Amino acid sequence: MASKFNKMADTSSTPLHPAVVWAQRKDKIYLTINLEDSKETTINISENEFHFKGKGGPEKKAYEVKLEFFNEVIPSDSKYQVLPRNVPCVIKKKEEGVFWPRLVKEKQKVHWIKTDFARWKDEDDSDFDEEEPMDLNEMMQNMGGMGGMGGMEGMDGKDEGSLSEDSDDDDLPDLE
């Protein structure tokens, strides 16, 4: 009986699924394979499929991801980079402006694919230019000419003489 159990438990030849997170924009898919210390990595992106194969993790086990995309992509405009902790991919959608209801063609839930909420943006969210960094100074100047917060005069060190001594401090008892 123990020999049957050992045969069933031997899954060393079957590749494992790394955790995969994804998000989308109207023109691209962000796909990240979370696998530390990826070695012997191969990634193939076709118009309909994504295939990742590599070894990683502390035990250098074999991992594999095969996905059939919900819609077509442009492989030549897609990029990826193998980093020490993960493999981020930016995959260009063939049909720009269309948000996919899911990453894969099949409606069946894939337990190792999760939503990347740090990058997720819904179709109805307001558009902004992701490539352009936010200028905090410009944003503060465009705040409607508020000129600083009320009651904060003299905090910039220019009008030090305008601050008056707090007259009610004299009435407080000493702390023991």
Order of alpha helices (4+ residues) and beta strands (2+ residues): alpha-beta-beta-beta-beta-beta-beta-beta-beta-alpha
